[in-house]
Amino acid sequence: MDSELRTGTSAAPLSLLVLDGGETQRQALRCLVDRTPLELTFIHARDVSTALASLRSEQHDCALLDLRTPGADALAVLEGARAMGLTIPVIVLAARVDERLAVELMQSGATDYVTKAGFSGPRLRQSIAQAVRVRRAEVAAAAERQRLARLQSFTATLALERTVAEVAETTSTELRAAFRAQRAAFAVLADGDEHIAVIRADGFDDVAHDSWRKLPLDAPVPLAEVVRLAEPLYFEDGAALDAHYPEQTDTRAPGDEAVVVLPLVLERRALGSIELIYDRPRRFSEDDRRELLALARVCAQAVDRAYLFDVAQLERRRAEEANRAKDEFLAVVSHELRTPLNAILGWAKMLNAGALSDEQARKATATIERNALAQAQLIDDLLDVSRIITGQMRIKGEPVDLPAVVEAAIDIIRPAADAKGVRLQHEIDPNVGSLLGDADRLQQVFWNLLSNAVKFTPRAGRVAVRLRRVGAFFVVEVEDSGQGIPTGFLPQVFQRFRQHDASTARKTGGLGLGLAIVRHLVELHGGSVAVASEGLGKGSLLSVRLPINDAFRREAPPPLSERSPAPSAGAQPVRANPRSLEGLFVLVVDDDCDARDLVASVLVSYEARVTAVSNAAEALDRLQSERPDVIISDIGMPVDDGYALMERVRALAPEHGGRTPAIALTAYAHNTDRAKALLAGFTAHATKPIDPEELVALLASVMARGADAQGSVRWGTKTGEAVAR
């Protein structure tokens, strides 16, 4: 400590308040102190009131008081200083000090006393040094307590802030006040960390703030530089600023005489920066710098929390939105499934009542069939979405004649367009070539686009289809003159379960799944889909871009007639020619009586012999006792399901029916369900509902494969008979 009190060190001169008995004693004291190596600044007080005023208004390191100076009693100064709450060290000079006086002086607040009889330079120096040491320790401790309290208060305040803007406001206000800065700015990273955005500027005029509201991250300014370096910058005067940024010397604001800029760093990652600006030079002590960095770390944590809070709020809004969409979707599903059921049930009851003429009966059956197909399409869409969500959607890779696929989709939708009075126009370049893809799924894509266009186009409207090559892509555009799409809804067009109008008053039906399926199928082909609309009442344009694969562009694709068309509620699917099942003995297994009777009736109508049972145990008995040619079994059944039945069948010896061909006819329609059925031992897998002709064709195909494998066909002799058990 002594070395810090010597002249020539970096420590500032000590301020010594002296209350003495006159000029003669004052000069003697000065001469005495001058012979010591202390650098002192003397402040003289002639009386008690002057001394107390000086103590109140100025910072002194020590006070030297004469005990018995006429009109200037040291005890009176001590009592006054204590009343004001001052803690400055006080050394008392006295002619003689006994034990009683020493106690009185200590109780009054004196730090030390020196007798005039033994007064000497070393003794006085030692007393002053000790007093200053104690004083500086007390001041340092008080300052540390103040810094700790400020840090705790700042941390507690920021803990309550929820947004980055609130954090910026609190930080700017608190730091500007605590460090007496004239201006403050708060910036955060923006635009994918390519810019910094100044989101808070206090003490600046609006024009100045607008000029640097957003800055590139590589801008030569302190706010950006500390983010790049993740280190603080201290400029204690204008000269330091000019030396660091010489190119801005002429443009530096006249009031910017000292600047401190702090990075907001969390886990070695800079989130932003804080800048404090002073209009006069300012020295930043080590304690100041340490405190500023601690406050900046707390601020960085608050910014990170605010970002997490923003993310949590966004996720919460998304979850609430998804929940609302789910509720709306379930309501729509219920409506869309119940509507065709109403027609099916109503016409079926009227048919059963026998109250319909032949013409009305034909209309009833056509209506039932049309609504059943509509229900099947809804279910297919739901299954496609399920495959998309679980990542099980697969496409084939084969050469596809794209013009033929687009024309086939147009042919499927044409009856619906004609019935509504919508004109279909098309411009298809027949020479664009082929691509590698899945013809069935691509036809589904274009059918969906056309179906949507026709659905939302009023009578006498127009739907145009264009196919052309643009660079390395095939481009298919479907444009309509329909009701258009609101600008705000365009980003949601290809999202699942999204409909612009999901209210009960909507004019069109559907689940809002078609375009989501379109997007996924196009992306599986390496392409993209886009939508454009100028708003409600102005039509829309949907475009599909598919990449050209040169390796397959010139190969001849398989004839489209060999493929299945996309499902359509307005068109009849392509069916195989009906075949006779005369002589075929079929065992039907289904726990649902209506489903069992339907399959049996269909097969009997094609001259097959049928035994129908309701469970796996009875099926095993019939299999071994009657030896049917083929089994048609449901999967979901009580006790033993279809999988368990087939495992038990395949465990039998061949002579007991262990190799009997079997078809799984089930409502479980996922690809995984098909794979599971085949692994269990079924020969083929078909999903409900199934067209009777398709069932017969599948049955004939299975038996033909079996005949090819065995070299003969063993069919029974009794035909056209169903035996129900």
N, C-alpha and C positions, 0 to 999 in steps of 0.2 A: 504494500500500500504506500510506503514511504516514497518509493520511486515514482509513483504516479503523481505525487505532490510536488515534484521538483520542476523548476522552470525548464522549459525546453521540451517537455513531454507533450504528447498529443492531448492531454487533459486540459480543459478550459481553466482559466484563472479562478481561484476561489474567491467568493464574495463574502467579505467580512464586515458585519455591521458593528460599529464601535460606538459605545456610549461612555464618554470619559469625563474627566473633571476639568477640562480646559485645554487650551492650545499647547501649553508647556508639556503637560502629561501626554497629549496626543503625539507631539513630535518625538518625545522620548520613546513612546510605544512604537512609532513607525521606525525609528532608528534601530530599535531592538529587533523588530521583526525583519527589517531589511537585511540584517546580518544572518538570517536563516535562509535556507535554499527554497523557501516557499514563494509561489507566485500568487500574490494576493491583490484583490481590489478592495480598497477601503471605502466604506459608506459610513459617514459620520452622522450621528444624531445628538442634538444638544439637550434634549429633554425627553421625558417619558412619552408624551403624545407623539412627538416626531418619530421616536423609535418604534412605537406600535404601528403608526401609519406605514412606515417603511416595511415592517415585517408583514403587514397585511397585503401590501401592493406589489412587493418584489420577492424574488426568489433569492434567498441567502443560504450559503453553506454553513455559516456559523455566526454567532453574536458574541462580542467581547464587551462585558459590562463592568463598570466600576461600581463596587458595592455602595459606597458612601460619597456620591457626587452631589453637591447641593442642587436641589431641584431635579435630580435625575437618579432616583433610587432604583437599584437593580432589582430588588424584590418586587417593586411595583411593576416593572417591565415583565418579570416572570409571571406574576399573577394575571396581568392583562393578556399576555400571550396564551396562557393556559385557558383563560376565559374564551378566547377566540378559537381555541382548538388547534393552535399552531404547535408543531413538534420540532422546531429548529433547535439544534444544539446550542447551548448557552454556557460560556465560560465566564466565571465571576472573578474579578480582581478584588482582593481585600487586603487591608493592612495586616490583619491578624485573624486567623480562623481557629476557633476552639471547637470542641466536639458538638456543643449545642448549636452553634452557627452552621457547622457543616451539615447537621441533620436538617436544619431549617432550609438551607439552600437546596439540598437534594429533594426535600418534600415539595419545594416551590417549583421544581422542574429544572434546576441547574444540571448540566451535564458534568461539570468539573469546576474546581476553583484553584486559583494560584495566588499565593501570598506575595504581597509586594516586597516583603523583607527578603524572601528567597527567589525573587523574580529573576529569571534568566532566559536567554534565547532558547536553549535546548528544551527547557521545561515547558515554555510556552508552545514551541513547535510540536512537542510530543502531545500536549493537551489538545491543540487544534487538530493534529492528524488523527488522533483517536476519535474526536468529536465528529470530524468529517467522515471517517470510516463508518461510524455507527449511523450517521445521517444517510449516507449513500446506501448502506445496506437496507435501511428502513424504506427509503424511497424506492429502491429496486424491488423490494418485497411487495410494497404497495402497488407498484406498476404491474408486477407479475399477477397479483391478485385481480387487478383491474382487467388485464388482458384475458385471464382465465374466465372471469365473469362475463366479459364481452363475448368470448368464444362460446360459452355455455348458452348465453342468451341468444346469440346468432343461430346456434344449432337448434335450439328449441323453437325459434321462430320459423326457420326454414322447414322444420319437420311438419309444420302445419300447412305448408304450401303444396298445392296439388298440380299446378301447371308450371311450365317453363316461364311463362310471362310473369306469374306471381313470384317465382324465385328471382327473376331478374329485377323486379321492382324492389323487393325486400333487400337484395344484395346491394344494389346501387344506392339505395337510401341509407342503409346502415353503414356501409364502408365510407361513403362520402361524408357522413356526419362524424364517424369515429376518427378519421384521418384528416379531417378538415380540408377536403378537396373541393375545388370550385366546380368541377365537372366530372361526370362519370358516364361510362358507356359499357354495355353488356352485349356480347356477341356469341352466337352459337353456330356450329357447322350446319350447312344447308345444301340442298341439291346434290345429294349423294356425296357429301364431303368435298365438293368442288368450290364452294363459296362459303363465306361467313356472312350471316345476317345479323345486323345490329338491331336487336329487338327492344333495346332500352337505351335512351340517351337523356341524361338529366343535366341541365345547365347549358344546353346548346340551343340555338335558335333553330326553327324548323327547316330553314333553307340549308343550313350547314348539315343537319342530320340527313335530309333527303339526298344530299350529294354523295353520301357514303353509307346508305342504308343497307346495301348489299355489295360485297367486295369479293373479287377472286381470291382464292386461298394463297396464290403467289403474289398478291399485291404487296408493294414495299411500304407497309404501314405496320405500326406496333401490334395492333389487334390481330392481324393475320400472321405476323412473324412468330409471335409466341405460340400460336396454335401449331405452326409448322415445327418449331423447335421443342415444344413442350417444356420450355424453360422461361422464367420470368425475365423482364427487362426493367432496369431502373435508370432513369435519366434525371439527374438531380438539378440540372439547369439547362438553359437553351443551348449552350455551347455543346453539351453532350448530345443533345438531339441532332444538332446540325452536323456534328462529326459522324454520327451513325447514319443519318439520312441526308447526305450532302445535296442530292438532287432536289430536295424539298426545302432547302434553306429559304428560298425566296417566297415560297407559298405557305410556310409555317405560320399558324395563327399567332398574332402578337401576344396573346395571353397564355400561350403554351410554354411556360418557363420550367416546368418540372413534370415528369410523367412516370407513372409506375404501371406496368401491364403484367397481369397475372394469368397464366394458363389454367383452365379448368381441366385437370388431368385425373382420370380414374383408371387404375390398372394399366398405366403406361399409354393410355389412349386419351387424346385431347378432345374435349367436347365443345370447347369455346374459350372465351377470354373475357377479362374484366380490365378496364382502363380507368385510372384516376389521374386527373389533370389539375395542375396548380398554376396560378398566375404569378408566382414568384418562386425562386429557387427553394428547394426543399431537400434536406438531408434525411436519408432513410437509414436509421441505425440497424444494427444486427437484430435487435429485439423487434423493431418495426417489420423487418423483412421476414423474420420467423413467424410473426403473428399474421402478416398478410398471406403467407403461403398456407398457414393452417386454416385461415378463413376461406381461402380459395379451394382447399380440399373439401371442406364441408359443403361449399357451394356446388362443387362438381358432383358430390354424392346426391345433393338435392336435385340437381338437373337430371341425373340418371334416374332417380326415383320418379321424377315428373314424367320422363319419357316412358317408364314402365307403367305409370298410372295412365298415361295417354293410351298405351297399347292395351292395358286392361279394360279401359273404358271402350275402346274401339272393339275389342273382342266381345265385351258385354253387349254392345249395340248390335254386333253381328249375330251374337247368339239369340238376342231378343228378336232380331229380324228373321233369323232362320226359324225360330219358334213360331213367329207369326206366319211365315211362309209355309211351315209344316202344317199348322192348323188350317190355313186356307187350302193347302193342297189336299188334306184329308177331307175337307168339306167338298172340294171339287171332285175328288175320287168317288166319294159317296154319291154325289149327284150324277156323275158320268156313268157309274155302274148301275144306279137305280133307274135311270131313264130308259135304257134298253130293256132292263128287266121288267119294267112296267108294261112295255109293249108286248114282250114275250108272254108274260103271265096273263095279261088281259086277253090277247088273241087266243092263247091256249085254252082259257076257260070258255070262251065263246065257241071254239071248235068242239070242246067236250060237250057243251050244251046242245050241239046239233042245231043251232038256230041260224046258221049261215047258209046262204045259197052257194052254189058251186063257184061262182065268180068271187064272192066274199071269202070263201075258203081258200081259194088260190091266193088272194090278196093277203090273207092271214098268214099262210105258210111263208110267203115271200117276205112279209114283214118280220116274222120270227127269225128267218134265216139272216136277213140283213142286220138285225139288231144283235144276233148272236155273233156274227162276224165283227161287228163294231166292238162288242165286249172283248172278243179275242184279240183285236188290235190293241185295245187299252192294256190288256194284260201283257201282250208282247212288248209294248213300250216300257212298262214297269220292269219287266225282266231285263230288257236291254240296259236300262238305267242301273239296275242292280249289278249287271256284269261290268258296266263302266266303273261304278264305285269300287267294286272289289278287284278291278284290274283283270277281269277274266274275258273281256271282249277280245275276240281274235278275228283276223281277216285272212282270207286266202291270198296267195300270190300267183296270179296267172295273167296271161295277156288278155286285156279287155278292150273290146271295140267300143270306145266311148260314145261315138254318135249313135250306135244302135241302142246302148243303154239309156241315153237321154230320150231317144224317140220312144222306147218302150215305156218309160215313165210318163211321157206325154199321152200315149195311147191309154194308159190305165186311168189317168185323171180326166181324159176328155169327156166321158159320159157325165161326170159330176159338173164340169164346166158348162156343157151344153144344157143340162137341166137347169142351171142357174142363170143362163143367158150371158155367160162370160166368154169373150172371144179369146181363143188361144192362138198366139202367133209364135213362130219359131224361125230362127236363122241358125242353121246347123251346117257347119263346114264338114262335108262327108269325108274329106281327105286329111283331117287333122291327125289321124293315126290312132294307135292304141297305147295303153299304158299297163304297167304291172299293178294289179289290184284284185279286188273282190267284186265281181260284177253284181252279185245280189245285193251287197251292202251299198254299192254306189247307186244302184237303182233305188234303194231305200232312201238314200240321201236326196236324190232329185225328186222322187215322189213326195217326200216330206215338204220340200221347198215349194213344189207346185200345189200341193194340197193346201198349205198355208196361204199361198197367194190367192187361190180360188176362194178359200173360206172368207178372207177379209176383203174381197173385191165385190162391190155391189153389182146388181144386175146391169147389163149393158156395159160393164167395165171391160178392161183388157189385161191379159197376162201375156208377157213376152218372154221367150226363152232364147238365149243366144249361146252358142258354143264356138269358140275360136282358140287359136294358138296365140299366145303373147309371150315372145321370148322363149324361155325354157319352161313355160307352164301352159297347161290347158286351162282355160277360163270358161266357166259356165255361169251365166247370169240369169236370174229370174226377176223380172221387173213387173210390178203391177200398178194399177191406177186406183188402188183401194184406199182404206182409211188412214194409212200411214202410221208412223210410230213417233211418239213424243221424244224430243231430243234427250230429255233426262232419262228415258228408259232404254235408249240405244245400248249402253254398256251392259245391260242385264238381259238382252234379247236371247243370248245363247246360254244363260244359266238355267240350271234345273229348277223346275217348279215355279218359274217366273212367268207371270202373265200381266200385261198392262192393266187389264180389267179382270179382277178375280171376284168381283161382286156378284150378288145374286141377280143383278139386273143386266149382266153381260149378254151380248147378242150372239156370241159364238161359244161352242163347247170346246172340250179338250182338256188335257192335263198340264199343258205347258212343258211337255217333255220332248216334242219332236225336234225342235231346233237344237236342244242340248245334245241329243243323239246325233244329229247332223254334224255338229262341230267335232264331236269325238271321232266319228267315223272318218271324217275328212282328215283329221290330224293323224289318225292311224295310217292313212295313205301318204303321209308326209306333206299334206297340203294345209290350206288355211281357208277360213270362211269369214266374210265381212258383211256388214249391213249398213245401209245408208238410207236416210229419209229426211225430207225437209220439214217434217212435222205432220200433225194430224190433218187428214184430208188431202195429203199430197203424195200418196203412194209410197212405195218402198222398193229398194233394190238390194237383193241378196246375191252375193257372188262367191263362187267356189274356185280356188286356185289349186290345181293338182300338178305336181312335177312330172316332166316328161322323162321316161326312162328309155334311153336310146337302144339299150340291148333288146327291148321287147317292142319297140315302136312299130316295126314292120312285120311282126309275126301275126299270123292269122289267128284271131281268138276263136274259141269254140262258138258254135251257133247259139244265139240267144235263146232259141226255142228249147234248148236242152237245160236251161236254167229255170229256177223257180222265180216268179215275179215277186216284187215286194208286197207285203200285205196291203190290202185295200178294202176299205169298208164299202166302196162304191163299185167294185168290180169283182167278178167271179174268178177265183184262182184257177190256174191250169190244172186239170186233173187227168190221171191216167184213165184209159178205157176200162169200163167195168168188166170184171172177170167172174166166171162161175167158179164156185168153190165146191162143186158137186163131189161128194165122196170124202171130203175133208172132215175129220173129227177134231173139234176144238174144245178144250177145257177152259172155261172163263172163271176167273177168281176175282171177286170184288165184294167188299163188305157193304157197299152202298147198293141197295136194291134197285134203284132207278138206273144207275150206271150199268149194273149187271144185266138188267133186262134190255137196255138199249143195245149193248154190244151183242147180246144173244140174238135179238130180233134182227139186227143188221146182217149178222152172219147167216141166219136161217133164210133171210130174203135172197141170199146168194147161194142157197141150196147146200149150206154146210150142215153137218150134224153137230149139235152143241150140248155140252153139259155145263151148267152154271152152278157154282158153289160160293159160299160167303166167307170162308176162312181157309187158312193154310193147312190145318189138320185134315179137313175134309178133302182138300185138293190132293194131298198126298195119298189118301185112301183111293180116290178115283183114278189117280194116275197109275197106281199099281194094279188096280182091279180092272180098269177099262182100257188102259193104254191109249190115250188120245194121241193124235198126230202132232199137235202143237198146243202150247199153253199161252193164254193171254191173261196177265195178272196185274192187279193194282199194286202199288208200293205201300201206301199208308193204310195199314189194317191193324186192328187190335190184336193183342197177344203176340202172334208172329207176323211181322210185316213181310212185304214181298221179297226183301233181301234175304231174310231168314228162310223163307219158303224155297228160294232158288238154291241157297246153299245146301239145304236138305235134299233137294231134287238131284243136284249134281253129285251128292255123296252116294246116290244109289248106283247099283250096277247097271250097265247098259240094258240088260234083259229085263230090268224092272223099271225102265223109263228114265234112267239117269242122263241120257243124251237127247231127251225130247227138246226140240226147239221151243224157245219161250220169248214172248214179247212183253216188255214192261209198258203198260198203258197207264200213265199217271199224271197228276197235276204238278208234280215236282219237275220243273222245266229247266233248271240251270245246267250248264255244261258239266258241272261237278256231279249233278244228279245222274246225268247220262253215263258219265264215266263210272260212277259207283254201281250203276245197274249192270253195265257190261262186265265189270270186275266180279260182281256177285254171280255171274253166270247167265244173264239174259242174253239172248241172241240179238235183240234190237230194242230200241227205246223210242216211245212215241208219247207225245204230250196231249193231255185233254185241254180243250175239246178237240176232237179229230173228226174230219169229214168222213162219212161212211165209205165213200169210194177210196179215199186215201188209206183207210184201215184195211180194206180188201186188197188194195194194191200192195201194201206193206206185207200182209199175210202171205200173199202169193209170192212175193219176192223172197221172204224168209224160207218158204217151203222149196222154192226153186234152188236157193243156195244149198239147202240141205240135200236136195236130190242130186245136185252136182257133186256134193261131197261123198254121198253114199252110193251113187250109181242107180238108184231106183226110188220110187215114191210109194209109200204104203199108206193109202187112204182107205177109209172105211167104205161100207157099201150102203148104209142107210143115209139118206139125204133129206134136207129140208125139215129137220126135226130138232127141237131144243128140249133138253131135259133140265129142269130147274130143281135145285136141292136147297 
